[in-house]
Amino acid sequence: MAFLIDTNIIIFALKDTGKQLAEKLSNQSFTSLHLSSIVQAELFHGAEKYGNPERRKQILSEFLTPYHRIPFDSHCVPHYARIRHHLEKQGTVIGNNDLLIASTALAYDLTLITHNCVEFARVPGLKWEDWS
């Protein structure tokens, strides 16, 4: 099985004092773990917001090195359009970045690893797991 890792899972892994989540991630084959360019952007934006951004970006860069990056590209577009239309009709829209992340997971047939289950559960056909 191949996975797409959500922003909150990376943050939890970096803050994981017991190291259970970081260990679970490291026990996976790195060829099965993927990172969306949207998640990477969210993480680096977060690093800019707090003290010592250069150090935070260095930590992120080192932590993220083994993960395969997946861009939001034209392969994701039809999934984005379908999901957004469905959620708007239902009146259950999710955040813009979450919509892009879900579209990427669907386009590449990946299971999303997230703690944001409430929003992602509304996306039809999306496979997700909470590892937090």
N, C-alpha and C positions, 0 to 999 in steps of 0.2 A: 504494500500500500504506500502511496506517496502523499505527502502532507504539505500544506501551505500554512505557515506560522503567522498568526496575527500579532499585532503590535503589543497587546497586553501580555501575551505569553512571553515575549522577549523581555519585557520589563519585569515580569514576575521572575524569570530565570536569572536576570541580573541582580535582583534584590533577594533572591532565595537564600535565606540564611541557613536552612537545613540542607540545601543543595539537591533536594529530591527532583525538582523540575529540571534543573540543569543536567542532572545525571540521566534523567529519562530522555532528554533531547540528545545527549551524547551517546546513549545506547542505541540510537537509531542510526541507520546507515545515512551518511550525509548525502548520498545520491537520492534518498527518499524525502529529504527535507528541503523545502523551497521557501523563498522569501520574495514577496511582491515588492516591486519598486515603490508602491504606495506605502507599504509598511516601513520600508527603509526611509522614505521621506518623512513619515510621521515621527520616527525615532530620532532622526537628526534635527527635526524641528524642536522636539522636546529637549534635546541637548542644548540648543541655542537659548532656551528660555531660562535656564537655571545657572547657578554659579559655576565657574570654571568650564565653560563650554568646550574649550579645546581638549581638555582632559576627558570629558564625557564623550566627545566624538571619537577620540582615540580608543577608549574602551569599547564603544560600539563597533568601530571598524574591526578591532581584533576579534570580538565576539562573533561578528557576522561573517567573517572571512570564509568559513567552510561551506556556507549555505549558497545554493544555486539561486541566482536572481532571475525572476520572471517579470518582464515588463507588462504594463497594461498596453495591449496592442490591438490591431484590427481583428485578431482572433477573438478578443474579449467583447468587442462592440455589440454583436447580436445578443449576447447574454445580458449585457448591461441594459440594452433597450427593452428586452423582454421582462427582466426582473423589475426595472423601474416602472414600466407600464402596469405590471401586475400589482405592485405595492401601492402605486398611486390610486388605482381603481379600488383597492381594498381600504385605502385610507390608513395604511400602516407603513409609511415611508421610513427608511432607515437613513443613517448618516451618509453623506456623499462619499467619503472615503470607504466606508463599509460596503457601499454598493459597488465600488470599483474592486475592492478586495474579493467580494463574493463572486463577481463576474469573472475575475481571474481564476478563482478556484474552479468554477464550473467549466470555463473554457479549456482548462488543462486537466480536468477530471482529477482534482486533488481534494483531499479531505482537509477542511479548515480546522486548525487547532486554535481555539479561542476561549476566552472566558466571557465573551459578550454573547451569551447564548440567547438572550431575549430577542435581540435584533436579528441575529443570523438565523434563528429558527423560523422566521417569517419568509425566508427566501426559498421558494419552491425548488426542490431537487438538490439543494445544497447539502452535502455531507459535512458534518462537523463533529468535533469532540472537544471536551473541556479537560485539559490536562493540569489545570491549576490546583 
